[in-house]
Amino acid sequence: MGFEWEEIRRRGVDIVVALDVSDSMLVGDTEAGGSLSRLERAKREISDLLALLEGDRIGLVAFAGTAFLECPLTLDYGAAEIFLDSLEPDLIPVKGTALAQAIRTSVEAFEESSSTSKAIVLMTDGEDHLGQAVAAAEEAAAAGIRIFTIGIGREEGSPIPDPGGGFRRDARGEIILSRLDEPTLQRIALATGGRYVRSVTGDVDLEQVYSLGIKATMQDQDLGTTRQRRWKERFQWLVGAAIVLLLVEASIAERRSLNRAPHLAEEIGS
């Protein structure tokens, strides 16, 4: 066995996934009985998305009360999976859900991109505590970026787990409910020509967004080239060499036999 380097040309779309890691994403209301938190469900869907990508570059932004680029645009889906696994609420100490900051940080992630096909996938429970999310979406639209929003959770709301036990309460001692704000997410998607999808049990939400939204409406662009090993069977070289050696050996043996024949004749004659 051996290998040779093969140059692979990549064509696709630049995609930044902005994932809400605020405390409200700890609410367990995405499965019957609350067996999965909103954050766990979102991470599973992003992992499924990585398996669907076809030459597209992917980046990851985590946000709560502020936002950070965790994984720059890359074709290395394995590396993106590693960054995804590390996204937890304690990653960002600033509490809250700053949707506008998440959108602007995602837009900045495209600064090194020459592609004209750019998409942001915003996954959140939609509680925009600081406002300005729609204004940030309009800025993204002006830069030629579409935003596809995925709402996770329930409109009726669910209590937020407290690390010390029980549920979080406000200053009056009442349990704080985290509700899905679908109208905000719908306006964000509408402002950029994107699409809003509600994440519910059993749906393949990101597959719909990727296949029917991003890939169906955006043109693939050249995203550079990568090199990969191409393994080749090389046993035939060994077989060929062995055959040559056998032929050479046979030829030498034949010559020795011919050289010895006259001497044998003389010995017999004497």
SULWO-V130045 format. One record per residue. N is the residue number from 1. SS is DSSP state (2 for helix, 1 for strand, 0 for the rest). BURIAL is 1 if it has 16 or more other ideal C-beta (glycine too) atoms within 10 Angstrom, else 0. Layout:
N_SS_BURIAL / N_SS_BURIAL
//
This chain:
1_0_0 / 2_1_0 / 3_1_0 / 4_1_0 / 5_1_0 / 6_1_0 / 7_1_0 / 8_1_0 / 9_1_0 / 10_1_1 / 11_1_0 / 12_1_1 / 13_0_1 / 14_1_1 / 15_1_1 / 16_1_1 / 17_1_1 / 18_1_1 / 19_1_1 / 20_1_1 / 21_0_1 / 22_0_1 / 23_2_1 / 24_2_1 / 25_2_1 / 26_2_1 / 27_0_1 / 28_0_1 / 29_0_1 / 30_0_1 / 31_0_0 / 32_0_0 / 33_0_0 / 34_0_0 / 35_0_0 / 36_0_1 / 37_0_1 / 38_2_1 / 39_2_1 / 40_2_0 / 41_2_1 / 42_2_1 / 43_2_1 / 44_2_0 / 45_2_1 / 46_2_1 / 47_2_0 / 48_2_0 / 49_2_1 / 50_2_1 / 51_2_0 / 52_2_0 / 53_0_1 / 54_0_0 / 55_0_1 / 56_0_1 / 57_1_1 / 58_1_1 / 59_1_1 / 60_1_1 / 61_1_1 / 62_1_1 / 63_1_1 / 64_0_1 / 65_0_1 / 66_0_1 / 67_1_1 / 68_1_0 / 69_1_1 / 70_1_1 / 71_1_1 / 72_1_0 / 73_1_1 / 74_1_0 / 75_0_1 / 76_0_0 / 77_2_1 / 78_2_0 / 79_2_0 / 80_2_1 / 81_2_1 / 82_2_0 / 83_2_1 / 84_2_1 / 85_2_0 / 86_0_0 / 87_0_1 / 88_0_0 / 89_2_1 / 90_2_0 / 91_2_0 / 92_0_1 / 93_0_0 / 94_0_0 / 95_0_0 / 96_0_1 / 97_0_1 / 98_0_1 / 99_2_1 / 100_2_1 / 101_2_1 / 102_2_1 / 103_2_1 / 104_2_1 / 105_2_1 / 106_2_1 / 107_2_1 / 108_2_0 / 109_0_1 / 110_0_1 / 111_0_0 / 112_0_0 / 113_0_1 / 114_0_0 / 115_0_1 / 116_0_0 / 117_0_1 / 118_1_1 / 119_1_1 / 120_1_1 / 121_1_1 / 122_1_1 / 123_1_1 / 124_1_1 / 125_0_1 / 126_0_1 / 127_0_1 / 128_0_1 / 129_0_0 / 130_0_0 / 131_0_0 / 132_0_0 / 133_2_1 / 134_2_1 / 135_2_0 / 136_2_1 / 137_2_1 / 138_2_0 / 139_2_1 / 140_2_1 / 141_2_1 / 142_2_0 / 143_0_0 / 144_0_0 / 145_1_1 / 146_1_1 / 147_1_1 / 148_1_1 / 149_1_1 / 150_1_1 / 151_1_1 / 152_1_1 / 153_0_1 / 154_0_1 / 155_0_0 / 156_0_0 / 157_0_1 / 158_1_1 / 159_1_1 / 160_0_1 / 161_1_1 / 162_0_0 / 163_0_0 / 164_0_0 / 165_0_0 / 166_0_0 / 167_1_0 / 168_0_1 / 169_1_0 / 170_0_0 / 171_0_0 / 172_0_0 / 173_0_0 / 174_0_0 / 175_1_0 / 176_0_0 / 177_1_0 / 178_1_1 / 179_0_1 / 180_0_1 / 181_0_1 / 182_2_0 / 183_2_0 / 184_2_1 / 185_2_1 / 186_2_1 / 187_2_1 / 188_2_1 / 189_2_1 / 190_2_1 / 191_2_1 / 192_2_1 / 193_0_0 / 194_0_1 / 195_0_1 / 196_1_1 / 197_1_1 / 198_1_1 / 199_1_1 / 200_0_0 / 201_0_0 / 202_0_0 / 203_0_0 / 204_0_0 / 205_2_1 / 206_2_1 / 207_2_0 / 208_2_0 / 209_2_1 / 210_2_1 / 211_2_0 / 212_2_0 / 213_2_1 / 214_2_1 / 215_2_1 / 216_2_0 / 217_2_0 / 218_0_1 / 219_0_0 / 220_0_0 / 221_1_1 / 222_1_0 / 223_1_1 / 224_1_0 / 225_1_0 / 226_1_0 / 227_1_0 / 228_1_0 / 229_1_0 / 230_1_0 / 231_1_0 / 232_1_0 / 233_0_0 / 234_0_0 / 235_2_0 / 236_2_0 / 237_2_0 / 238_2_0 / 239_2_0 / 240_2_0 / 241_2_0 / 242_2_0 / 243_2_0 / 244_2_0 / 245_2_0 / 246_2_0 / 247_2_0 / 248_2_0 / 249_2_0 / 250_2_0 / 251_2_0 / 252_2_0 / 253_2_0 / 254_2_0 / 255_2_0 / 256_2_0 / 257_2_0 / 258_2_0 / 259_2_0 / 260_2_0 / 261_2_0 / 262_2_0 / 263_2_0 / 264_2_0 / 265_2_0 / 266_2_0 / 267_2_0 / 268_2_0 / 269_2_0 / 270_0_0
//
